[in-house]
């Protein structure tokens, strides 16, 4: 079956499930409060998934029997090659390196230039920073898979400290894949839930929870993003911690609303922070959500340097036995792997080992 025909069939099934309900009177009652129409498979770009999404029976963490889309990804963004991440010398410009969180905790990401690497001690107010070789003027970065894995360990060995961390897709296992379960139609939760895995971007890659900034900086490392706000590890493949416009793949809206960037793990849409006129949405709730007549309940992403996309989950999500959330597989590690929330302790900070 072609992907186009599958999309048409999937949307027909979703419509039928919305009309008749699927999981008992309690679920039907909750769903009736929701004007959101659920996930529109056609919004994902071609190549976002290894196999066409399937509709399967599932159970939310709150015990609701429902149906979910099962998405299987390769760990790579569809249609784009990730990078660059770390500059190679302290004289390199922004075109050679990627980006990193602004220390203010809000606004745009900052460019990782050679000068940024050179002045890290000044930037963070700690003279111990030395992520380059003074004699050769070359930046120290994780140039091998061994170094990538070593820098991502919970207790980083000294040889992997003072590094700009970058990993490659080729470091992933040959059979690497990730499976996500997201309700076909969102189910408003009785209580909001903290964010673990945020959801999926329209290019098929993970929108991740907050990065453990304290742990990363504590090892004198920079877990570099590319200019799209994402990076790679061997547990999640390529994944986003920020949205900088690369995920704004559906940009035309009749009412000038902010573009869709992906779907949260509870099935609600996540939209960019600003609309077509550059204005931020007002009146957002604690989860960074709001409701309108066109989209129903939906989220708006935070600014790139806030280290979160949304503040909490408004709807029920699936946490299968294979993983800590809506993603099957082991919890990611990172410098990763150390426990503890990032600075400011947003509600979405993971308690288990999170990826850098």
Secondary structure, DSSP 8 states (H G I E B T S, - for coil): --HHHHHHHHHHHHHHHHHH-SS-HHHHHHHTT-------GGGS-TTSSSS--EEEEEE-TT--EEEEEEEEE-SS-TT------S-SBTT--TTTS-EE--TTSSSS-EE--HHHHHTHHHHHT-TT---B-TTT-BB-B--SHHHHHHHTSSS--GGGSSEEE---GGGS-TT--EEEEEESS--EEEEEE--SEEEEETTS-EEE----HHHHHHTTEEE-B-TTSEEEETTTEEEES--SSTT--B---TT----EEEEETTS-EEE-SB-TTS-B--S--TTSEEEETTTEEEEE---GGGS-S-SSEEE-----TTSSSSB-S-----TTS--S--TT--TT--SS----
